[in-house]
Amino acid sequence: MKRLVFVLFAIVTSTSLTAQRFENPDYSIDLGVGIGNVSSAGIMFRKNFYLGAKKNIIISPGVRLGYATAQSADYISAPADITSEPKNVDTVAFGGTNIISTSLAINLGYQFNKKLALIFDIDLFGLSFGKEQNGTFRPGENSSVGTNPTWKQPTSGHTASPSGTNLLLVGDRDLGTLSSAIAFNYLVTDAISIRLGAGFLFTEYTTQNKLGAAANDRWRAKSIQGLIGASYHF
């Protein structure tokens, strides 16, 4: 993944050498890396619209291609009707995370001046896919006391795949793998900017078996990330 990030950054940087000057670029290509308990890399293409008397409010719909990875991670029960009652929450520990996602996204920004802007972006809906993972089930409080016999399945060897649908529904009602971030964007040249901020990543797997007292098959990991990135504007 490090090699891929380096190559993409080199392409963006070399392309800027022949770029013309634009006050408010029509399009942007963003490259970002998020570091957390589940890390990610992504590239986004977006169209920029400028609002307000000073054209300092930015709205940018776009398409993001992302990759989420971890060597190991704990995934808890995902559905909101389960997480609303902590006693119902179970855990599946996966040996790895490998999810590729593509989503439509929206960027909202405010330009303080020509150089500095604050940008918020969030995925809206899309698709995810990736390799199957094997997980170990760890029952929560209700599952441990046997309120539902489904928890008595073997704890290990549960196969799961990335949940296929990504959909922003707010909080634990969300489906699938979704990324959001808030960052300061600093214009280095008229075509290149760098970005520093914080990200929040939901990743989700669906197990073949329904597990626990709630007979659940959807499992989510939440990751707060440090975010670095660069953008090419044209």
Backbone hydrogen bonds, N-H to C=O, Kabsch-Sander energy under -0.5 kcal/mol:
donor,donor_aa,acceptor,acceptor_aa,energy
5,V,1,M,-2.5
6,F,2,K,-2.3
7,V,3,R,-2.6
8,L,4,L,-2.5
9,F,5,V,-2.4
10,A,6,F,-2.3
11,I,7,V,-2.2
12,V,8,L,-2.3
13,T,9,F,-2.5
14,S,10,A,-2.7
15,T,11,I,-2.2
16,S,12,V,-1.2
17,L,13,T,-0.5
17,L,14,S,-1.0
18,T,15,T,-1.3
19,A,16,S,-1.3
28,S,46,R,-2.1
29,I,232,Y,-2.4
30,D,44,M,-2.8
31,L,230,A,-3.0
32,G,42,G,-2.5
33,V,228,I,-2.8
34,G,40,S,-2.4
35,I,226,G,-2.6
36,G,34,G,-0.5
39,S,69,T,-2.3
40,S,34,G,-2.5
41,A,67,Y,-2.0
42,G,32,G,-2.5
43,I,65,L,-2.3
44,M,30,D,-2.5
45,F,63,V,-2.2
46,R,28,S,-2.5
47,K,61,P,-2.3
48,N,26,D,-3.1
49,F,59,I,-1.8
51,L,57,I,-2.9
55,K,52,G,-1.2
57,I,51,L,-1.8
58,I,56,N,-0.5
58,I,109,G,-2.6
59,I,49,F,-2.4
60,S,107,N,-2.8
62,G,105,A,-2.4
63,V,45,F,-2.4
64,R,103,S,-3.0
65,L,43,I,-2.7
66,G,64,R,-0.5
66,G,101,S,-3.1
67,Y,41,A,-2.5
68,A,99,I,-2.8
69,T,39,S,-2.8
70,A,97,T,-1.4
73,A,94,F,-1.8
75,Y,92,V,-2.7
76,I,220,R,-2.6
77,S,90,D,-1.6
78,A,218,R,-2.1
82,I,79,P,-1.3
83,T,79,P,-2.2
84,S,80,A,-1.6
85,E,82,I,-1.7
88,N,85,E,-2.6
89,V,86,P,-1.3
91,T,138,R,-2.1
92,V,75,Y,-3.2
93,A,136,T,-2.6
94,F,73,A,-2.4
94,F,92,V,-0.6
95,G,134,N,-1.3
97,T,70,A,-2.5
99,I,68,A,-2.2
100,I,129,F,-3.1
101,S,66,G,-2.3
102,T,127,L,-2.6
103,S,64,R,-2.2
104,L,125,F,-2.8
105,A,62,G,-2.8
106,I,122,I,-2.2
107,N,60,S,-1.9
108,L,120,F,-3.4
109,G,58,I,-2.7
110,Y,118,L,-2.1
111,Q,56,N,-3.0
112,F,110,Y,-0.7
112,F,116,L,-1.9
113,N,116,L,-1.5
117,A,185,N,-2.1
118,L,110,Y,-2.4
119,I,117,A,-0.5
119,I,183,A,-3.1
120,F,108,L,-3.2
121,D,181,A,-2.5
122,I,106,I,-1.9
123,D,179,S,-2.3
124,L,104,L,-3.4
125,F,104,L,-1.0
126,G,166,N,-2.2
127,L,102,T,-2.4
128,S,164,G,-1.8
129,F,100,I,-2.5
131,K,98,N,-0.5
133,Q,160,A,-2.6
135,G,158,H,-2.5
136,T,93,A,-2.1
137,F,135,G,-0.5
137,F,155,T,-4.3
138,R,91,T,-3.6
142,N,87,K,-2.6
144,S,140,G,-2.4
145,V,141,E,-1.3
146,G,143,S,-1.2
147,T,142,N,-1.7
151,W,148,N,-1.6
152,K,149,P,-1.7
153,Q,150,T,-1.4
158,H,135,G,-2.3
159,T,157,G,-0.6
160,A,133,Q,-2.5
161,S,206,T,-2.1
163,S,204,E,-1.9
166,N,126,G,-2.5
167,L,175,L,-2.4
168,L,124,L,-2.9
169,L,167,L,-0.7
173,R,170,V,-1.5
174,D,171,G,-1.9
175,L,167,L,-2.4
178,L,176,G,-0.6
178,L,202,F,-1.5
180,S,200,F,-1.9
181,A,121,D,-2.3
182,I,198,A,-2.5
183,A,119,I,-2.5
184,F,196,L,-2.6
185,N,117,A,-3.4
186,Y,184,F,-0.5
186,Y,194,I,-3.0
187,L,115,K,-2.8
188,V,186,Y,-0.6
188,V,192,I,-2.0
189,T,192,I,-2.0
193,S,231,S,-2.0
194,I,186,Y,-2.6
195,R,229,G,-2.6
196,L,184,F,-2.0
197,G,227,L,-2.2
198,A,182,I,-2.4
199,G,225,Q,-2.4
200,F,180,S,-3.0
201,L,223,S,-2.7
202,F,178,L,-2.9
203,T,221,A,-2.1
205,Y,219,W,-2.5
206,T,161,S,-3.1
207,T,217,D,-2.3
208,Q,159,T,-2.5
211,L,216,N,-3.1
215,A,212,G,-1.7
216,N,211,L,-2.8
219,W,205,Y,-2.8
220,R,76,I,-3.3
221,A,203,T,-2.4
223,S,201,L,-2.5
225,Q,199,G,-2.9
226,G,35,I,-2.2
227,L,197,G,-2.7
228,I,33,V,-2.1
229,G,195,R,-1.9
230,A,31,L,-2.4
231,S,193,S,-2.5
232,Y,29,I,-2.4
233,H,191,A,-2.8
234,F,27,Y,-2.4
